[in-house]
Amino acid sequence: MNRRTYALAAAPIALLIGLAAPAAADEPQPNTPKVPRAVCDTPAHDAVLTAQEGIALRKCTDARVAVKTWHWMGNYGSVYDVANAANGGGIGAGEVITQYLNGLYPTFMFY
């Protein structure tokens, strides 16, 4: 199996582990400052996005992408924002990779 196969096999596990995390209210809030940015710009590595920003980012890349590839979708403050951004953007099963890391959920989506 190659790296892509391992990544796709691990994606549902990572999402399930994230869904089992405690509610966002119980988690410490990240100290990362929110910096205003254009919707279609690639998120900075320390930016924290909301579900609405993730959906908007996904929709603005539809016109630019002809072949499906993995895209950096930024950091989210809760796993619920990751799930809402994926569902709102039309991301299918196995097309999301996220992990809980230092109070944030860094996320990649395949579209």
GROMACS elastic network, one bead per residue, 0.5 to 0.9 nm:
[ bonds ]
;  ai    aj funct       b0    kb
    1     4     6  0.81129   500
    1     5     6  0.60012   500
    1     6     6  0.69484   500
    2     5     6  0.54462   500
    2     6     6  0.65586   500
    2     7     6  0.88690   500
    3     6     6  0.51180   500
    3     7     6  0.61564   500
    3     8     6  0.86520   500
    4     7     6  0.50085   500
    4     8     6  0.61513   500
    4     9     6  0.85283   500
    5     8     6  0.51398   500
    5     9     6  0.60677   500
    5    10     6  0.85358   500
    6     9     6  0.50572   500
    6    10     6  0.60693   500
    6    11     6  0.85988   500
    7    10     6  0.51462   500
    7    11     6  0.61309   500
    7    97     6  0.79367   500
    8    11     6  0.52173   500
    8    12     6  0.76859   500
    8    94     6  0.60232   500
    8    95     6  0.74548   500
    8    96     6  0.86053   500
    8    97     6  0.81981   500
    9    12     6  0.67645   500
    9    13     6  0.76181   500
    9    94     6  0.76311   500
   10    13     6  0.52436   500
   10    14     6  0.61326   500
   10    15     6  0.86965   500
   10    94     6  0.85015   500
   10    97     6  0.78533   500
   11    14     6  0.51648   500
   11    15     6  0.62456   500
   11    16     6  0.86666   500
   11    93     6  0.87952   500
   11    94     6  0.56144   500
   11    95     6  0.72272   500
   11    96     6  0.60835   500
   11    98     6  0.74251   500
   12    15     6  0.50947   500
   12    16     6  0.61159   500
   12    17     6  0.85758   500
   12    93     6  0.75687   500
   12    94     6  0.57461   500
   12    95     6  0.85730   500
   12    96     6  0.77330   500
   12    97     6  0.77051   500
   13    16     6  0.51160   500
   13    17     6  0.61159   500
   13    18     6  0.85075   500
   14    17     6  0.51747   500
   14    18     6  0.61422   500
   14    19     6  0.86765   500
   14    96     6  0.87189   500
   14    97     6  0.65021   500
   14    98     6  0.60416   500
   14    99     6  0.61065   500
   14   100     6  0.88083   500
   15    18     6  0.50058   500
   15    19     6  0.61912   500
   15    20     6  0.87462   500
   15    79     6  0.83611   500
   15    83     6  0.85709   500
   15    94     6  0.89706   500
   15    96     6  0.74518   500
   15    97     6  0.68297   500
   15    98     6  0.63044   500
   15    99     6  0.75792   500
   16    19     6  0.50257   500
   16    20     6  0.63586   500
   16    21     6  0.89399   500
   17    20     6  0.52022   500
   17    21     6  0.67380   500
   17    99     6  0.82082   500
   17   100     6  0.87380   500
   18    21     6  0.52973   500
   18    22     6  0.88650   500
   18    78     6  0.88882   500
   18    79     6  0.59926   500
   18    80     6  0.89875   500
   18    98     6  0.75458   500
   18    99     6  0.66759   500
   18   100     6  0.66619   500
   18   105     6  0.83657   500
   19    22     6  0.81798   500
   19    79     6  0.63013   500
   19    80     6  0.77090   500
   19    83     6  0.87230   500
   20    23     6  0.88524   500
   21    24     6  0.84104   500
   21    79     6  0.77934   500
   21   100     6  0.85942   500
   22    25     6  0.81973   500
   22    26     6  0.64547   500
   22    27     6  0.71599   500
   23    26     6  0.55646   500
   23    27     6  0.69650   500
   23    78     6  0.80437   500
   23    79     6  0.86944   500
   23    80     6  0.88013   500
   24    27     6  0.52946   500
   24    28     6  0.81622   500
   24    29     6  0.84397   500
   24    77     6  0.76679   500
   24    78     6  0.56096   500
   24    79     6  0.78394   500
   24    80     6  0.81236   500
   25    28     6  0.77761   500
   25    29     6  0.83899   500
   26    29     6  0.89583   500
   27    30     6  0.89086   500
   27    78     6  0.87087   500
   27   103     6  0.72054   500
   28   103     6  0.66971   500
   29    32     6  0.88528   500
   29    77     6  0.75583   500
   29   103     6  0.70075   500
   29   104     6  0.87862   500
   30    33     6  0.83996   500
   30    48     6  0.84720   500
   30    77     6  0.71892   500
   30   102     6  0.80642   500
   30   103     6  0.58902   500
   30   104     6  0.69661   500
   32    46     6  0.65784   500
   32    47     6  0.68700   500
   32    48     6  0.70015   500
   33    46     6  0.82495   500
   33    47     6  0.72894   500
   33    48     6  0.78547   500
   34    46     6  0.87861   500
   34    47     6  0.61852   500
   34    48     6  0.64046   500
   34    49     6  0.82536   500
   35    47     6  0.70097   500
   35    48     6  0.87055   500
   37    40     6  0.85295   500
   37    41     6  0.71119   500
   37    43     6  0.81758   500
   38    41     6  0.55599   500
   38    42     6  0.88168   500
   39    42     6  0.82843   500
   39    43     6  0.87697   500
   39    53     6  0.70542   500
   39    54     6  0.88856   500
   39    56     6  0.66155   500
   39    57     6  0.58659   500
   39    60     6  0.77469   500
   40    43     6  0.86318   500
   40    56     6  0.77542   500
   40    57     6  0.55347   500
   40    58     6  0.84618   500
   40    59     6  0.88131   500
   40    60     6  0.58662   500
   40    61     6  0.71273   500
   41    44     6  0.87127   500
   41    57     6  0.78317   500
   42    57     6  0.81900   500
   42    71     6  0.89296   500
   42    72     6  0.73513   500
   42    73     6  0.75148   500
   42    74     6  0.79432   500
   43    46     6  0.80784   500
   43    47     6  0.62409   500
   43    48     6  0.84375   500
   43    49     6  0.82174   500
   43    57     6  0.89524   500
   43    72     6  0.75136   500
   43    73     6  0.66735   500
   43    74     6  0.53130   500
   43    75     6  0.82368   500
   44    47     6  0.51771   500
   44    48     6  0.86098   500
   44    74     6  0.69231   500
   44    75     6  0.87320   500
   45    48     6  0.86985   500
   45    74     6  0.65698   500
   45    75     6  0.74055   500
   45   106     6  0.86285   500
   46    74     6  0.78182   500
   46    75     6  0.70206   500
   47    74     6  0.65310   500
   47    75     6  0.61168   500
   47    76     6  0.82711   500
   48    74     6  0.67136   500
   48    76     6  0.51793   500
   48    77     6  0.63414   500
   48   104     6  0.78629   500
   48   105     6  0.89260   500
   49    52     6  0.80792   500
   49    53     6  0.59508   500
   49    54     6  0.65710   500
   49    73     6  0.85117   500
   49    74     6  0.65190   500
   49    75     6  0.59263   500
   49    76     6  0.50758   500
   49    77     6  0.71599   500
   49    81     6  0.82155   500
   50    53     6  0.52483   500
   50    54     6  0.63356   500
   50    55     6  0.87881   500
   50    75     6  0.87496   500
   50    76     6  0.63064   500
   50    77     6  0.73952   500
   50    78     6  0.87233   500
   50    81     6  0.59810   500
   50    82     6  0.82007   500
   50    85     6  0.79263   500
   51    54     6  0.50524   500
   51    55     6  0.62426   500
   51    56     6  0.86472   500
   51    76     6  0.78685   500
   51    80     6  0.80879   500
   51    82     6  0.64432   500
   51    83     6  0.79895   500
   51    84     6  0.56504   500
   51    86     6  0.83077   500
   51    88     6  0.82425   500
   52    55     6  0.51800   500
   52    56     6  0.62094   500
   52    57     6  0.85877   500
   52    81     6  0.82921   500
   52    84     6  0.81585   500
   52    85     6  0.66414   500
   52    88     6  0.83628   500
   53    56     6  0.50696   500
   53    57     6  0.60474   500
   53    58     6  0.86053   500
   53    85     6  0.78426   500
   54    57     6  0.50319   500
   54    58     6  0.61973   500
   54    59     6  0.86723   500
   54    73     6  0.67235   500
   54    74     6  0.80700   500
   54    76     6  0.88623   500
   54    81     6  0.83696   500
   54    82     6  0.80009   500
   54    84     6  0.85822   500
   54    85     6  0.51171   500
   54    86     6  0.78049   500
   54    88     6  0.85718   500
   54    89     6  0.77416   500
   55    58     6  0.51304   500
   55    59     6  0.62204   500
   55    60     6  0.87255   500
   55    84     6  0.81378   500
   55    85     6  0.50078   500
   55    86     6  0.72657   500
   55    87     6  0.84584   500
   55    88     6  0.57573   500
   55    90     6  0.87782   500
   56    59     6  0.51426   500
   56    60     6  0.61926   500
   56    61     6  0.88023   500
   56    85     6  0.86767   500
   56    89     6  0.78767   500
   57    60     6  0.53972   500
   57    61     6  0.65734   500
   57    73     6  0.77128   500
   57    89     6  0.86260   500
   58    61     6  0.55340   500
   58    62     6  0.68903   500
   58    73     6  0.81861   500
   58    85     6  0.83671   500
   58    86     6  0.86685   500
   58    88     6  0.89305   500
   58    89     6  0.57677   500
   58    90     6  0.86326   500
   58    91     6  0.89861   500
   58   109     6  0.89783   500
   58   111     6  0.83374   500
   59    62     6  0.55342   500
   59    63     6  0.82697   500
   59    89     6  0.66230   500
   60    63     6  0.68003   500
   60    64     6  0.79221   500
   61    64     6  0.52178   500
   61    65     6  0.62061   500
   62    65     6  0.56733   500
   62    66     6  0.80200   500
   62   111     6  0.84328   500
   63    66     6  0.77178   500
   65    68     6  0.70295   500
   65    69     6  0.83407   500
   65   111     6  0.80599   500
   67   111     6  0.78245   500
   68   110     6  0.63925   500
   69   109     6  0.82310   500
   69   110     6  0.54032   500
   69   111     6  0.56493   500
   70    95     6  0.83469   500
   70    96     6  0.89281   500
   70   108     6  0.63271   500
   70   109     6  0.55465   500
   70   111     6  0.65304   500
   71   107     6  0.86698   500
   71   108     6  0.54570   500
   71   109     6  0.53954   500
   71   110     6  0.61843   500
   71   111     6  0.73880   500
   72    75     6  0.89733   500
   72   106     6  0.83778   500
   72   107     6  0.64164   500
   72   109     6  0.67267   500
   73    76     6  0.87959   500
   73   106     6  0.76916   500
   73   107     6  0.54895   500
   73   108     6  0.53412   500
   73   109     6  0.65543   500
   74   105     6  0.82392   500
   74   106     6  0.58121   500
   74   107     6  0.57738   500
   74   108     6  0.74767   500
   75    82     6  0.87230   500
   75   104     6  0.59961   500
   75   105     6  0.52676   500
   75   107     6  0.61215   500
   76    79     6  0.71807   500
   76    80     6  0.88130   500
   76    81     6  0.63311   500
   76    82     6  0.63551   500
   76   104     6  0.57378   500
   76   105     6  0.50189   500
   76   106     6  0.64618   500
   76   107     6  0.75432   500
   77    80     6  0.85438   500
   77    81     6  0.70586   500
   77    82     6  0.84580   500
   77   103     6  0.71587   500
   77   104     6  0.52062   500
   77   105     6  0.63865   500
   78    81     6  0.54205   500
   78    82     6  0.68210   500
   78   100     6  0.89335   500
   78   103     6  0.84139   500
   78   104     6  0.69038   500
   78   105     6  0.66549   500
   79    83     6  0.62598   500
   79    84     6  0.85951   500
   79    98     6  0.85559   500
   79   100     6  0.83719   500
   79   104     6  0.86495   500
   79   105     6  0.67067   500
   80    83     6  0.50749   500
   80    84     6  0.60356   500
   80    85     6  0.84587   500
   81    84     6  0.50881   500
   81    85     6  0.59704   500
   81    86     6  0.84890   500
   82    85     6  0.52126   500
   82    86     6  0.61628   500
   82    87     6  0.85903   500
   82    96     6  0.87566   500
   82    98     6  0.80085   500
   82   105     6  0.76439   500
   82   107     6  0.74812   500
   83    86     6  0.51652   500
   83    87     6  0.60501   500
   83    88     6  0.83841   500
   83    96     6  0.89472   500
   84    87     6  0.51239   500
   84    88     6  0.57832   500
   84    89     6  0.82679   500
   85    88     6  0.51519   500
   85    89     6  0.59107   500
   85    90     6  0.85754   500
   85    91     6  0.84479   500
   86    89     6  0.52053   500
   86    90     6  0.62541   500
   86    91     6  0.50069   500
   86    92     6  0.77219   500
   86    95     6  0.86201   500
   86    96     6  0.73445   500
   86   109     6  0.77589   500
   87    90     6  0.53435   500
   87    91     6  0.59432   500
   87    92     6  0.77629   500
   88    91     6  0.77118   500
   90   111     6  0.89243   500
   91    94     6  0.85854   500
   91    95     6  0.61644   500
   91    96     6  0.74049   500
   91   109     6  0.73212   500
   91   110     6  0.73148   500
   91   111     6  0.70077   500
   92    95     6  0.55754   500
   92    96     6  0.78966   500
   92   110     6  0.85161   500
   92   111     6  0.88512   500
   93    96     6  0.73965   500
   94    97     6  0.77962   500
   94   109     6  0.89973   500
   94   110     6  0.83827   500
   95   108     6  0.81884   500
   95   109     6  0.54926   500
   95   111     6  0.74459   500
   96   107     6  0.70907   500
   96   108     6  0.58663   500
   96   110     6  0.64651   500
   97   106     6  0.83137   500
   97   107     6  0.56694   500
   97   108     6  0.52072   500
   97   109     6  0.64063   500
   97   110     6  0.86291   500
   98   105     6  0.59459   500
   98   106     6  0.56142   500
   98   108     6  0.64987   500
   98   109     6  0.86827   500
   99   104     6  0.80827   500
   99   105     6  0.53532   500
   99   106     6  0.60491   500
   99   107     6  0.70891   500
  100   103     6  0.66025   500
  100   104     6  0.57849   500
  100   106     6  0.71609   500
  101   104     6  0.53532   500
  101   105     6  0.60997   500
  101   106     6  0.72206   500
  102   105     6  0.82877   500
